Amino acid sequence: MPPDIDVDVQAVRRLETAAKQVTSSLAALEGQLASAGDVPSGAFGHLPFASDMLRAKYAEQVGGGLELFAASQAAFGRVASALADTAEAYERTEQDLDSGFKAIQAGMPG
């Protein structure tokens, strides 16, 4: 017979909460990161072609960083959702088992 599985559902819920907090924190930082990409046209000097090229490369790097940042934010959101689903499944299973045992006990002569 396989061993019983003992799951600390509250620990799973705490992990869910932590993942949601990370997601919220990342969302709060997103605007600050986006503003880092807003550089004035003269920020890299006034050298013909070179200044515009540097500004474009900087914007490209910031844009790529924002994409990765958004992906990590979405990943933590998915982790939080999966942990919520997991905790709910364990809670339903525990309730179903409890109901089953109560039904068995009710059917047994006292």
N, C-alpha and C positions, 0 to 999 in steps of 0.2 A: 504494500500500500504506500503510495507517495506521501511524503511529509505534508503536514498542514501548512498552508501559507498564511502567515500572520502579517498583515499590512497595517501600518500606522497611517490611517486615512488623514489624520490631522497633519502629519508630516507632509503628505502629498499636497494638502491644502496650503500649507506654509510655503512650499515650493511654488505653487501656483501664484500665491500672493507676491512672492519675490519676483517672479517672472513678469507679472503685471507691473510691478514697481519699476523694473528695468525698462519695460516698454514705455511707461509714462516719462521716465527720466530722459530716455532717448528722444521722445517726442518734444520735450521741452528744449533740448539742445539743438534740434533740427533748425529752428529759425536762426539761432546764432551762427551755425555753420553756413547757412545760406547767405547770411549777411557778410560773411568773410569773403565770399565771392564777388561782392559788389565793390569793385575797386574803381576809382576815378580814372579817366583816360590818361592822365599824366602821372599815374602812380609809378610807372616804370621808366620815367624820364621822357625825353622828346627826341630820341634817336630815330631817324627814318627807318621804317620797317621793323627794326629790332624791338622798339617799345611795344608796337602793336602785336608783334609775334610773342613777346614775353607775356603780355596781358592775355592773349588768347590761350597760351599754354597754361597759364595760371588758372584761367576760367575752366579749362578742360580738366585740370587736376581737381579743382573744387567740385566740379560736376560729377566726376568719377567717384570722389569721396562721398558726395551726397547719395549717390546710387548705392554704394556699399553700406552706408549708414542706414538708409531706408530698408535695405535687405536685412540688416541685423535687427532693426526694429520689428520688421514683419516676422522674422524668425522667433524672436522672443514672444511675440503675440501668439504665434502658433504653438509654442511650447506651453504657454499659459493655458491656452484652450485645450490642448491635449491633456495637461495635468488635471484640468477641471473635469474633462470627460472621464478620465481614469478614476478620480475620486468618486464621481457620481456612480460609475459602474460598480466600484467596490461597495459603496453604500447600498445600492440596490441589491447586490448579491447578499450582503449581510441581512438586509430586511427580508429577502426571499427565504434565506435559510432560517431565520427566526420564525417566520410565518409557517414554514414547513414543520419545524420542530413543535410549534404550538398546535398545529393540526394533528400531528402524530400523538401528542400528549392528550389532546381532547378526545381522540378516538380510542384511547386505551382505557380499559376498565380500571377504576380507582380502587 
